[in-house]
Amino acid sequence: MTIALSKNRSTTKLQLDGKVALVTGAGSGIGRAGAMALARNGAVVIVTDLDAGKSRDVVTELRAEGVIAHAAELDVTNDAAVASTVDDIVRRHGRIDVLHSHAGYQIEGNLEQVPIEGMDRSWQLNVRSHFIAARASVAHMRAQGGGSIIITSSNSGVQYDREMVAYATTKHAVIAMTRQMAADYAKENIRINALCPGFIDTPFNAGFEKQMGGRDRLENYVAETIPMGRWGSVDEIADSILFLASDMSSFMTGHALVVDGGESI
């Protein structure tokens, strides 16, 4: 069977001018790189982090480049603060087109080693906070005709890491939640996808470093176990964020986008 494609279909889909984006956990690492990439490609970005100083630093750097962005302090475990932030964005900017719910938590250990409060904290940040942020955004996105929600999971959500029970469990759970929400809201033109990075060289790897017995052993793991034999960069993950935020991924929802140099193969 031959399927005819529209001759009028544009191949240029990265059009973020006028889009409004909220990024959580954007003060450093992947969140920072993604927020900066969105802003540099035309989106109005609200850069949030638990550390207000880090948010301001990101915005200061962007403004030095002539790119306008806005900084805010946000504790993603505070439900009322998350809802208020989203509502304020819509009040100030008229819409919210992209939510990148990125803030997360990592603690090493197996079933007997992870303290109960460590598992609770993992669930609070790696699953529940994303639920709250998405819940606060979908009504606004429905009213404006659609939007893109990106939730950071990990390639630990599609495989299992030895002695990382809290992290792997919650990262699997958030992918399941993302797929369920995507199915529920696809007809509203709200796309919901999970971003699943592998080893990216940021301070967030402290848990893995400790679990593996030090930086040298982690470096050896990256070199010997990952098929591409290297770390990924935050800029490479930022490119994936741009893809998921833009119309380049307009027919993609409920997907776990794994970017890990082949580690999970």
VEXZA-87963 format. One record per residue (C-alpha): x, y, z. Coordinates in pm, whole numbers, padded with zeros to 5 digits, always signed. Each point is the difference from the previous one (the first is absolute). Layout:
XYZ ...
This chain:
+00000+00000+00000 +00132+00343-00095 -00055+00290+00239 +00009+00343-00158 +00153+00278+00207 -00118+00357-00028 +00218+00205-00237 -00073+00305+00214 +00151-00143+00315 +00282+00226+00123 +00331-00155+00098 +00091+00294+00224 -00161-00074+00336 +00220+00160+00265 -00211+00310+00044 -00001+00112+00363 -00047+00374-00054 -00283+00116+00222 -00016-00328+00193 +00002+00023+00378 +00193-00265+00192 +00039-00087+00367 +00304-00203+00105 +00045-00135+00352 +00337-00096+00145 +00157+00233-00255 +00281+00145+00207 +00264-00249-00109 +00078-00302-00216 -00259-00127-00247 -00273+00235+00122 +00222+00301-00052 +00115-00109-00345 -00356-00073-00110 -00135+00332+00127 +00277+00189-00177 -00055-00190-00325 -00374+00073+00008 +00065+00370+00063 +00267+00025-00269 -00247-00151-00246 -00267+00260+00060 -00207-00123+00294 -00085+00219+00296 +00147-00212+00279 -00072+00014+00371 +00308-00148+00165 -00080-00146+00342 +00208-00172+00265 -00010-00060+00373 +00309+00221+00011 -00117+00342-00118 +00359+00113-00052 +00063-00272-00255 -00316+00097-00191 +00113+00361-00009 +00347-00099-00121 -00150-00184-00297 -00218+00297-00090 +00289+00245+00041 +00209-00202-00244 -00284-00013-00252 -00067+00373+00026 +00368+00068-00061 -00055-00173-00334 -00304+00217-00069 -00243-00283+00079 -00292+00077+00229 -00089-00250+00273 -00144+00018+00350 +00118-00153+00327 -00202-00128+00293 +00060-00202+00314 -00214-00315+00010 -00020-00292+00239 -00167-00268-00212 -00107-00188+00314 -00224+00295+00092 -00325-00073-00186 -00144+00347+00051 +00319+00168-00119 +00007-00209-00317 -00363+00080-00082 +00054+00368+00080 +00308+00016-00224 -00185-00152-00296 -00301+00229+00051 +00228+00304+00026 +00175-00094-00326 -00334-00017-00179 -00112+00326+00157 +00319+00181-00105 +00061-00161-00339 -00344-00117-00107 +00089-00369-00039 +00230-00289+00086 +00111-00203-00300 +00279-00211+00145 +00052-00150+00343 +00333-00171+00059 -00041-00155+00344 +00359-00089+00071 +00078+00024+00373 +00093-00335+00151 +00186-00189+00271 +00249-00285+00015 +00102-00220+00290 +00210-00313-00022 -00059-00331+00176 -00187-00328-00012 -00316-00097+00187 +00174-00018+00338 +00229+00298-00051 -00240+00271-00119 -00163+00171+00299 -00378+00013-00012 +00014+00378-00014 +00231-00036-00302 -00262-00204-00184 -00269+00249+00102 +00212+00291-00123 +00066-00183-00329 -00372-00052-00054 -00079+00360+00095 +00245+00151-00247 +00026-00260-00278 -00371-00076-00037 -00236+00214+00207 +00152+00337-00085 -00041-00074-00372 -00362-00100+00058 -00069+00331+00176 +00174+00211-00266 -00182-00175-00284 -00332+00024+00185 +00050+00375+00043 +00072+00045-00372 -00247-00215-00194 -00310+00216+00045 +00185+00303-00136 +00136-00204-00291 -00345-00135-00079 -00146+00352-00004 +00264+00123-00246 -00025-00305-00227 +00297-00211+00106 +00352-00013+00137 +00301-00216+00068 +00088-00148+00338 +00346-00152+00043 +00070-00199+00314 +00355-00099+00083 +00037-00367+00082 +00329-00181-00072 +00127-00298-00191 -00027-00156+00348 -00371+00002-00079 +00046-00252-00283 +00262-00222+00165 +00114-00091+00350 +00298+00138+00189 +00164-00215+00263 -00052+00135+00353 -00202+00302-00112 -00345-00124+00102 -00160+00338+00081 +00127+00168-00314 -00082-00280-00244 -00343-00062+00153 -00110+00363-00020 +00145+00051-00347 -00197-00301-00128 -00311+00134+00173 +00022+00344-00159 +00018-00154-00348 -00316-00198+00072 -00170+00316+00125 +00117+00196-00305 -00145-00260-00237 -00330-00008+00186 -00031+00379-00008 +00096+00005-00368 -00280-00243-00081 -00248+00203+00203 +00085+00336-00160 +00097-00081-00359 -00341+00111-00130 +00054+00336+00170 +00313+00051-00215 +00211-00014+00316 +00309-00211-00062 +00170-00156+00303 +00336-00171-00037 +00277-00122+00229 +00364+00097-00044 +00237-00283+00096 +00365+00111+00013 +00283-00238+00068 +00330+00101+00158 +00039+00375-00044 +00297+00149+00185 -00173+00216+00260 +00005+00008+00383 -00326-00197-00006 +00208-00318-00042 +00122+00018+00361 -00224-00291+00100 +00130-00225-00276 +00358+00106+00076 -00039-00096+00366 -00179-00325-00083 +00276-00103-00243 +00279+00080+00242 +00143+00327-00128 +00052+00218-00306 +00262-00226-00157 -00232-00299+00000 -00283+00207-00142 +00232+00123-00277 +00097-00361-00074 -00366-00102-00014 -00077+00274-00250 +00300-00092-00218 -00052-00374+00008 -00377-00053+00025 -00155+00273-00213 +00027-00103-00367 +00101+00352-00106 +00267-00005+00270 -00056+00350+00137 -00214+00232+00205 -00282+00190-00166 +00002+00379+00017 -00270+00227+00136 -00019+00161-00345 -00084-00335-00157 -00288-00040+00244 -00106+00359-00063 -00039-00087-00368 -00241-00277+00100 -00194+00245+00217 -00033+00237-00297 -00129-00289-00208 -00265-00098+00255 -00104+00361+00062 -00038+00091-00366 -00223-00113-00284 +00283-00220-00123 -00155-00261+00232 -00360+00090-00084 -00106-00365-00051 +00176-00129+00311 -00165-00050+00336 +00038-00255+00277 +00358-00068-00110 +00304-00062+00220 +00279+00168-00195 +00319-00178+00104 +00323+00192-00061 +00276-00210+00155 +00270-00093-00250 -00147-00349-00029 +00037-00096+00366 -00351-00145+00027 +00026-00211-00318 
